Structure formats: structure tokens, C-alpha cells
């Protein structure tokens, strides 16, 4: 069997949901062992401070050329829950930005990728 390692690109502590507890946002990836130009998996994960046993997948891709970085947390609508400004970088140097709004056990994009993704 082919093995691959999960790598963390970024780990940030921030009270994303306004619950008064530090949440953890982690950007991770796994290089495709058969094609180094692609990632077998890339994602932005959220661990809520109010329930540290549960990880939520906010954004993910499989067998693609992008990895993610959270640029900022922004409360766009004043509801005390912060939206996430996410950047995607492609292995060919392209990329784009997107805003994600937390919703239930995940997130939904507020618009399409800004460019290139």
C-alpha cells in the first residue's frame, strides 16, 4: 500500500463562532504520492472550543492542485459569528480568494472563487 502523510499548512486559534471559547482552524494537505503536482487531499478544518472532540470540514478538495490558507476572520453581518476569508494556491502558481460563512456543521461560500480556481 502507498502511504502519505497529513501535513498542517496553518493552525490558528480564534473565537470564530462568538461563543467565548477559542476555536481552532487548521489548513491541511496530503501530497499525492503518485503525482507530486496534485494533492490527494486538502482542507480547512474547524475544531470548536465548545466541543473539542468534534472537527468540522469547512472546505476540501481531493486529487486536485490546490491548498488553502485562512487570510482573515471577518464579521460581515454583525451576528458575532465570523466569516472566513480563504485563499487557495494552485501548484501552477494560480489561485483565488473566497469568503465562507459558518452554517450548521460546515460552511457555505458567499460567492465563487475570486479568480483562477
C-alpha positions as CSV (number, residue, x, y, z in Angstrom):
1,X,0.0,0.0,0.0
2,X,1.0,3.6,-0.7
3,X,1.3,5.8,2.4
4,X,1.0,9.5,2.6
5,X,1.4,12.0,5.5
6,X,-1.1,14.6,6.5
7,X,0.7,18.0,6.8
8,X,-0.6,21.2,8.5
9,X,-0.2,24.3,6.4
10,X,-1.6,26.6,9.1
11,X,-3.1,26.4,12.6
12,X,-4.9,29.4,14.0
13,X,-6.8,29.9,17.3
14,X,-9.7,32.4,17.2
15,X,-13.2,32.6,18.6
16,X,-14.9,32.2,15.2
17,X,-18.4,31.5,16.5
18,X,-18.6,34.2,19.2
19,X,-19.2,31.6,21.9
20,X,-16.5,33.0,24.1
21,X,-14.1,30.0,23.7
22,X,-11.1,29.7,21.4
23,X,-11.8,27.7,18.3
24,X,-9.0,26.1,16.2
25,X,-8.9,26.5,12.4
26,X,-6.4,24.2,10.6
27,X,-5.4,24.1,7.0
28,X,-4.1,20.6,6.0
29,X,-2.9,18.8,2.9
30,X,-1.6,15.4,1.7
31,X,0.7,15.3,-1.3
32,X,-0.4,12.7,-3.8
33,X,2.4,10.1,-3.7
34,X,1.8,9.1,-7.3
35,X,1.7,12.7,-8.7
36,X,3.5,15.4,-6.8
37,X,1.7,18.1,-8.8
38,X,-1.5,17.2,-7.1
39,X,-2.7,16.9,-3.5
40,X,-4.5,13.7,-2.5
41,X,-6.4,15.8,0.0
42,X,-6.5,19.5,1.1
43,X,-8.9,21.0,3.6
44,X,-9.8,23.8,6.1
45,X,-11.0,22.2,9.4
46,X,-12.6,23.8,12.4
47,X,-12.4,22.5,16.0
48,X,-15.0,24.3,18.1
49,X,-13.8,25.4,21.5
50,X,-17.2,24.4,22.9
51,X,-16.8,20.9,21.6
52,X,-13.1,20.0,21.2
53,X,-13.9,16.3,20.4
54,X,-15.6,17.4,17.1
55,X,-13.8,18.5,13.9
56,X,-15.8,20.2,11.1
57,X,-14.7,20.3,7.4
58,X,-15.3,23.8,6.1
59,X,-13.7,23.3,2.7
60,X,-12.0,20.4,1.0
61,X,-10.7,19.1,-2.3
62,X,-9.4,15.7,-3.4
63,X,-6.8,14.8,-6.0
64,X,-6.5,18.5,-7.1
65,X,-3.8,21.1,-7.3
66,X,-4.9,23.5,-4.5
67,X,-4.1,24.1,-0.9
68,X,-5.8,26.6,1.4
69,X,-4.8,29.4,3.8
70,X,-7.2,31.4,6.0
71,X,-6.3,35.0,5.5
72,X,-8.7,36.6,8.0
73,X,-11.8,36.3,10.1
74,X,-14.5,39.0,9.3
75,X,-17.9,39.5,10.9
76,X,-19.6,40.9,7.8
77,X,-23.2,40.8,9.0
78,X,-22.8,41.8,12.7
79,X,-24.1,38.4,14.0
80,X,-20.9,37.8,16.1
81,X,-20.0,34.8,14.0
82,X,-17.0,35.5,11.8
83,X,-16.9,34.6,8.2
84,X,-13.6,33.1,7.0
85,X,-11.6,34.7,4.1
86,X,-9.8,31.8,2.5
87,X,-7.1,31.8,-0.2
88,X,-6.4,28.9,-2.5
89,X,-3.0,28.4,-4.1
90,X,-2.5,26.1,-7.0
91,X,0.6,24.2,-7.8
92,X,1.0,26.1,-11.1
93,X,1.1,29.4,-9.2
94,X,-2.6,30.4,-9.7
95,X,-5.1,30.8,-7.0
96,X,-8.0,32.9,-5.7
97,X,-10.0,34.0,-2.7
98,X,-13.4,33.2,-1.2
99,X,-15.4,34.1,1.8
100,X,-17.0,31.2,3.8
101,X,-20.0,31.6,6.2
102,X,-20.3,29.1,9.0
103,X,-23.5,27.2,8.7
104,X,-24.5,24.3,11.0
105,X,-21.7,21.7,10.9
106,X,-19.9,23.3,8.0
107,X,-19.6,26.4,5.8
108,X,-21.1,27.7,2.6
109,X,-19.3,30.1,0.2
110,X,-20.8,33.6,-0.2
111,X,-19.6,33.8,-3.8
112,X,-17.5,32.0,-6.4
113,X,-13.7,32.0,-6.2
114,X,-12.3,35.4,-7.0
115,X,-10.1,34.2,-9.8
116,X,-8.2,31.2,-11.1
117,X,-9.8,28.4,-9.1
